């Protein structure tokens, strides 16, 4: 969770579920925000949020993408950390994670 308590006028705040965070890297946030930015302000909060949610949804269904969730799952396996459901032998650690997705932009 990221929190910065010194918000300023013009700052953009994202609030999202784990289903979003499991599929979108931090570097994937700016495009959807910048697409709806004019004179330093987001012109459509709902369209920016929809863009982000759709990105997470489609990445979650992509079987060729190493999602943030899958990258962390691989890290646990590579470091022999205990897991309730360890991966099977020769698991390729690719794919998104289909889960609930909620995004709010303010």
N, CA and C atoms as a LAMMPS dump frame, in Angstrom:
ITEM: TIMESTEP
0
ITEM: NUMBER OF ATOMS
318
ITEM: BOX BOUNDS ff ff ff
-5.0000000000000000e+02 5.0000000000000000e+02
-5.0000000000000000e+02 5.0000000000000000e+02
-5.0000000000000000e+02 5.0000000000000000e+02
ITEM: ATOMS id mol type element x y z
1 1 1 N 0.842 -1.161 0
2 1 2 C 0 0 0
3 1 3 C 0.894 1.232 0
4 2 1 N 0.52 2.197 -0.8
5 2 2 C 1.266 3.443 -0.87
6 2 3 C 0.394 4.543 -0.281
7 3 1 N 0.995 5.4 0.503
8 3 2 C 0.233 6.496 1.082
9 3 3 C 1.143 7.688 1.229
10 4 1 N 0.684 8.798 0.745
11 4 2 C 1.434 10.037 0.895
12 4 3 C 0.459 11.048 1.455
13 5 1 N 0.666 11.484 2.686
14 5 2 C -0.323 12.322 3.346
15 5 3 C -0.245 13.8 2.983
16 6 1 N 0.776 14.207 2.273
17 6 2 C 0.923 15.613 1.909
18 6 3 C 0.423 15.855 0.492
19 7 1 N -0.868 15.647 0.283
20 7 2 C -1.44 15.849 -1.049
21 7 3 C -1.546 17.331 -1.369
22 8 1 N -1.384 17.638 -2.631
23 8 2 C -1.435 19.013 -3.117
24 8 3 C -2.572 19.125 -4.143
25 9 1 N -3.032 20.354 -4.392
26 9 2 C -3.999 20.571 -5.465
27 9 3 C -3.416 20.026 -6.763
28 10 1 N -4.233 19.316 -7.514
29 10 2 C -3.789 18.768 -8.791
30 10 3 C -3.22 17.368 -8.7
31 11 1 N -2.985 16.84 -7.48
32 11 2 C -2.494 15.472 -7.344
33 11 3 C -3.585 14.492 -7.791
34 12 1 N -3.167 13.363 -8.301
35 12 2 C -4.089 12.302 -8.699
36 12 3 C -3.949 11.176 -7.678
37 13 1 N -5.082 10.723 -7.153
38 13 2 C -5.091 9.653 -6.16
39 13 3 C -5.765 8.43 -6.774
40 14 1 N -5.097 7.291 -6.686
41 14 2 C -5.666 6.028 -7.147
42 14 3 C -5.951 5.154 -5.938
43 15 1 N -7.123 4.565 -5.925
44 15 2 C -7.488 3.573 -4.911
45 15 3 C -7.929 2.342 -5.692
46 16 1 N -7.344 1.189 -5.366
47 16 2 C -7.641 0.002 -6.171
48 16 3 C -7.587 -1.259 -5.333
49 17 1 N -8.233 -2.295 -5.858
50 17 2 C -8.265 -3.599 -5.198
51 17 3 C -7.016 -4.411 -5.525
52 18 1 N -6.855 -5.502 -4.817
53 18 2 C -5.707 -6.382 -5.068
54 18 3 C -5.772 -6.993 -6.467
55 19 1 N -6.967 -7.16 -7.017
56 19 2 C -7.097 -7.696 -8.375
57 19 3 C -6.467 -6.793 -9.413
58 20 1 N -6.448 -5.506 -9.144
59 20 2 C -5.759 -4.563 -10.026
60 20 3 C -4.255 -4.673 -9.799
61 21 1 N -3.847 -4.608 -8.554
62 21 2 C -2.422 -4.625 -8.217
63 21 3 C -1.753 -5.938 -8.625
64 22 1 N -2.5 -7.037 -8.644
65 22 2 C -1.938 -8.326 -9.05
66 22 3 C -1.58 -8.376 -10.528
67 23 1 N -2.163 -7.472 -11.327
68 23 2 C -1.99 -7.549 -12.778
69 23 3 C -1.308 -6.35 -13.422
70 24 1 N -1.186 -5.232 -12.727
71 24 2 C -0.621 -4.032 -13.332
72 24 3 C 0.587 -3.558 -12.514
73 25 1 N 1.728 -3.483 -13.182
74 25 2 C 2.922 -2.934 -12.53
75 25 3 C 2.753 -1.428 -12.366
76 26 1 N 3.462 -0.84 -11.428
77 26 2 C 3.4 0.61 -11.208
78 26 3 C 3.665 1.384 -12.493
79 27 1 N 4.52 0.865 -13.338
80 27 2 C 4.849 1.552 -14.593
81 27 3 C 3.667 1.563 -15.564
82 28 1 N 2.632 0.779 -15.284
83 28 2 C 1.461 0.726 -16.146
84 28 3 C 0.397 1.749 -15.801
85 29 1 N 0.575 2.499 -14.742
86 29 2 C -0.414 3.491 -14.318
87 29 3 C -0.454 4.733 -15.208
88 30 1 N 0.688 5.341 -15.536
89 30 2 C 0.677 6.669 -16.163
90 30 3 C -0.099 6.794 -17.466
91 31 1 N -0.048 5.812 -18.332
92 31 2 C -0.689 5.953 -19.637
93 31 3 C -2.162 6.336 -19.506
94 32 1 N -2.9 5.61 -18.696
95 32 2 C -4.339 5.861 -18.558
96 32 3 C -4.626 7.219 -17.922
97 33 1 N -3.738 7.673 -17.075
98 33 2 C -3.917 8.986 -16.462
99 33 3 C -3.564 10.065 -17.477
100 34 1 N -2.413 9.931 -18.106
101 34 2 C -1.949 10.942 -19.061
102 34 3 C -2.867 11.071 -20.271
103 35 1 N -3.531 9.983 -20.648
104 35 2 C -4.457 10.013 -21.773
105 35 3 C -5.622 10.978 -21.517
106 36 1 N -5.945 11.209 -20.267
107 36 2 C -7.076 12.065 -19.893
108 36 3 C -6.619 13.311 -19.139
109 37 1 N -5.391 13.711 -19.377
110 37 2 C -4.811 14.87 -18.696
111 37 3 C -4.824 16.084 -19.619
112 38 1 N -5.294 17.201 -19.094
113 38 2 C -5.291 18.445 -19.858
114 38 3 C -4.983 19.59 -18.898
115 39 1 N -3.955 20.346 -19.22
116 39 2 C -3.525 21.466 -18.37
117 39 3 C -3.276 21.024 -16.92
118 40 1 N -2.722 19.83 -16.772
119 40 2 C -2.365 19.338 -15.445
120 40 3 C -3.497 18.726 -14.643
121 41 1 N -4.701 18.642 -15.226
122 41 2 C -5.848 18.067 -14.51
123 41 3 C -6.428 16.899 -15.3
124 42 1 N -6.908 15.893 -14.598
125 42 2 C -7.569 14.765 -15.241
126 42 3 C -8.964 15.232 -15.653
127 43 1 N -9.247 15.168 -16.949
128 43 2 C -10.514 15.693 -17.47
129 43 3 C -11.678 14.726 -17.275
130 44 1 N -11.401 13.435 -17.153
131 44 2 C -12.456 12.451 -16.916
132 44 3 C -11.933 11.385 -15.963
133 45 1 N -12.299 11.529 -14.703
134 45 2 C -11.862 10.56 -13.696
135 45 3 C -12.417 9.171 -14.005
136 46 1 N -13.672 9.116 -14.45
137 46 2 C -14.287 7.814 -14.726
138 46 3 C -13.631 7.123 -15.92
139 47 1 N -13.263 7.864 -16.948
140 47 2 C -12.588 7.246 -18.1
141 47 3 C -11.179 6.79 -17.744
142 48 1 N -10.495 7.56 -16.913
143 48 2 C -9.158 7.145 -16.469
144 48 3 C -9.263 5.862 -15.64
145 49 1 N -10.236 5.803 -14.731
146 49 2 C -10.431 4.6 -13.907
147 49 3 C -10.828 3.411 -14.776
148 50 1 N -11.699 3.644 -15.759
149 50 2 C -12.121 2.575 -16.659
150 50 3 C -10.941 2.046 -17.465
151 51 1 N -10.086 2.94 -17.944
152 51 2 C -8.887 2.538 -18.684
153 51 3 C -8.002 1.632 -17.821
154 52 1 N -7.795 2.022 -16.577
155 52 2 C -6.964 1.226 -15.665
156 52 3 C -7.6 -0.13 -15.369
157 53 1 N -8.91 -0.141 -15.122
158 53 2 C -9.602 -1.404 -14.82
159 53 3 C -9.566 -2.344 -16.025
160 54 1 N -9.765 -1.8 -17.207
161 54 2 C -9.715 -2.632 -18.415
162 54 3 C -8.315 -3.198 -18.641
163 55 1 N -7.315 -2.381 -18.379
164 55 2 C -5.93 -2.853 -18.511
165 55 3 C -5.708 -4.052 -17.585
166 56 1 N -6.124 -3.937 -16.336
167 56 2 C -5.958 -5.039 -15.381
168 56 3 C -6.74 -6.272 -15.82
169 57 1 N -7.955 -6.069 -16.318
170 57 2 C -8.794 -7.183 -16.763
171 57 3 C -8.121 -7.952 -17.898
172 58 1 N -7.667 -7.235 -18.923
173 58 2 C -7.066 -7.903 -20.073
174 58 3 C -5.714 -8.524 -19.74
175 59 1 N -4.92 -7.873 -18.896
176 59 2 C -3.655 -8.48 -18.464
177 59 3 C -3.921 -9.717 -17.612
178 60 1 N -4.979 -9.704 -16.833
179 60 2 C -5.341 -10.859 -16.015
180 60 3 C -5.681 -12.086 -16.843
181 61 1 N -6.132 -11.889 -18.073
182 61 2 C -6.486 -12.995 -18.965
183 61 3 C -5.339 -13.393 -19.901
184 62 1 N -4.249 -12.611 -19.896
185 62 2 C -3.141 -12.84 -20.812
186 62 3 C -2.237 -13.959 -20.292
187 63 1 N -2.204 -15.06 -21.008
188 63 2 C -1.425 -16.226 -20.579
189 63 3 C 0.066 -16.092 -20.878
190 64 1 N 0.464 -15.062 -21.63
191 64 2 C 1.869 -14.873 -21.992
192 64 3 C 2.535 -13.744 -21.219
193 65 1 N 1.863 -13.199 -20.242
194 65 2 C 2.325 -12.034 -19.489
195 65 3 C 2.787 -12.475 -18.105
196 66 1 N 3.956 -11.996 -17.679
197 66 2 C 4.366 -12.276 -16.303
198 66 3 C 3.864 -11.126 -15.438
199 67 1 N 2.742 -11.357 -14.812
200 67 2 C 2.08 -10.342 -13.991
201 67 3 C 2.865 -10.101 -12.706
202 68 1 N 2.593 -8.994 -12.023
203 68 2 C 3.239 -8.766 -10.725
204 68 3 C 2.983 -9.926 -9.752
205 69 1 N 1.775 -10.473 -9.792
206 69 2 C 1.449 -11.599 -8.907
207 69 3 C 2.301 -12.82 -9.254
208 70 1 N 2.416 -13.118 -10.554
209 70 2 C 3.184 -14.284 -10.972
210 70 3 C 4.672 -14.079 -10.701
211 71 1 N 5.142 -12.843 -10.849
212 71 2 C 6.545 -12.537 -10.566
213 71 3 C 6.855 -12.789 -9.082
214 72 1 N 5.943 -12.387 -8.205
215 72 2 C 6.146 -12.627 -6.773
216 72 3 C 6.041 -14.116 -6.442
217 73 1 N 5.104 -14.816 -7.089
218 73 2 C 4.952 -16.266 -6.902
219 73 3 C 6.259 -16.966 -7.27
220 74 1 N 6.864 -16.551 -8.386
221 74 2 C 8.151 -17.115 -8.817
222 74 3 C 9.233 -16.811 -7.794
223 75 1 N 9.246 -15.59 -7.263
224 75 2 C 10.256 -15.207 -6.274
225 75 3 C 10.168 -16.116 -5.046
226 76 1 N 8.961 -16.4 -4.591
227 76 2 C 8.795 -17.308 -3.448
228 76 3 C 9.348 -18.685 -3.782
229 77 1 N 9.059 -19.176 -4.98
230 77 2 C 9.568 -20.484 -5.392
231 77 3 C 11.076 -20.502 -5.52
232 78 1 N 11.643 -19.453 -6.123
233 78 2 C 13.092 -19.365 -6.303
234 78 3 C 13.842 -19.291 -4.978
235 79 1 N 13.193 -18.775 -3.957
236 79 2 C 13.837 -18.608 -2.654
237 79 3 C 13.407 -19.658 -1.637
238 80 1 N 12.781 -20.731 -2.134
239 80 2 C 12.366 -21.859 -1.299
240 80 3 C 11.586 -21.43 -0.059
241 81 1 N 10.713 -20.455 -0.23
242 81 2 C 9.866 -20.015 0.873
243 81 3 C 8.623 -20.897 0.927
244 82 1 N 8.115 -21.161 2.121
245 82 2 C 6.948 -22.05 2.231
246 82 3 C 5.717 -21.453 1.548
247 83 1 N 4.996 -22.318 0.824
248 83 2 C 3.773 -21.914 0.135
249 83 3 C 2.694 -22.952 0.397
250 84 1 N 1.472 -22.492 0.549
251 84 2 C 0.346 -23.405 0.748
252 84 3 C 0.146 -24.249 -0.505
253 85 1 N 0.215 -23.617 -1.672
254 85 2 C 0.058 -24.315 -2.951
255 85 3 C 1.285 -24.058 -3.817
256 86 1 N 2.348 -24.823 -3.627
257 86 2 C 3.563 -24.592 -4.425
258 86 3 C 3.318 -24.925 -5.898
259 87 1 N 4.102 -24.33 -6.783
260 87 2 C 3.924 -24.607 -8.214
261 87 3 C 4.384 -26.024 -8.558
262 88 1 N 3.778 -26.611 -9.592
263 88 2 C 4.231 -27.931 -10.04
264 88 3 C 5.599 -27.823 -10.707
265 89 1 N 6.308 -28.922 -10.859
266 89 2 C 7.609 -28.885 -11.537
267 89 3 C 7.469 -28.28 -12.944
268 90 1 N 8.464 -27.537 -13.36
269 90 2 C 8.53 -26.909 -14.684
270 90 3 C 7.416 -25.891 -14.944
271 91 1 N 6.855 -25.322 -13.902
272 91 2 C 5.84 -24.283 -14.031
273 91 3 C 6.478 -23.068 -14.682
274 92 1 N 5.808 -22.428 -15.666
275 92 2 C 6.453 -21.346 -16.431
276 92 3 C 6.261 -19.945 -15.837
277 93 1 N 5.466 -19.798 -14.802
278 93 2 C 5.261 -18.511 -14.124
279 93 3 C 4.823 -17.402 -15.077
280 94 1 N 3.954 -17.728 -15.991
281 94 2 C 3.372 -16.745 -16.893
282 94 3 C 1.873 -16.711 -16.695
283 95 1 N 1.305 -15.573 -16.975
284 95 2 C -0.137 -15.407 -16.894
285 95 3 C -0.52 -14.356 -15.882
286 96 1 N -1.66 -13.757 -16.132
287 96 2 C -2.209 -12.805 -15.175
288 96 3 C -2.978 -13.55 -14.106
289 97 1 N -3.614 -12.808 -13.247
290 97 2 C -4.415 -13.412 -12.179
291 97 3 C -5.829 -12.851 -12.279
292 98 1 N -6.765 -13.704 -12.665
293 98 2 C -8.147 -13.261 -12.765
294 98 3 C -8.719 -13.13 -11.356
295 99 1 N -9.174 -11.945 -11.043
296 99 2 C -9.627 -11.634 -9.693
297 99 3 C -10.551 -10.422 -9.783
298 100 1 N -11.146 -10.052 -8.661
299 100 2 C -11.962 -8.841 -8.631
300 100 3 C -11.082 -7.638 -8.943
301 101 1 N -11.63 -6.69 -9.685
302 101 2 C -10.87 -5.49 -10.058
303 101 3 C -11.736 -4.266 -9.762
304 102 1 N -11.218 -3.393 -8.944
305 102 2 C -11.887 -2.123 -8.653
306 102 3 C -10.853 -1.024 -8.687
307 103 1 N -11.185 0.079 -9.361
308 103 2 C -10.259 1.222 -9.464
309 103 3 C -11.063 2.502 -9.315
310 104 1 N -10.581 3.398 -8.479
311 104 2 C -11.147 4.73 -8.344
312 104 3 C -10.031 5.745 -8.547
313 105 1 N -10.315 6.777 -9.324
314 105 2 C -9.364 7.855 -9.551
315 105 3 C -9.98 9.13 -9.007
316 106 1 N -9.212 9.837 -8.203
317 106 2 C -9.705 11.103 -7.636
318 106 3 C -8.638 12.167 -7.795
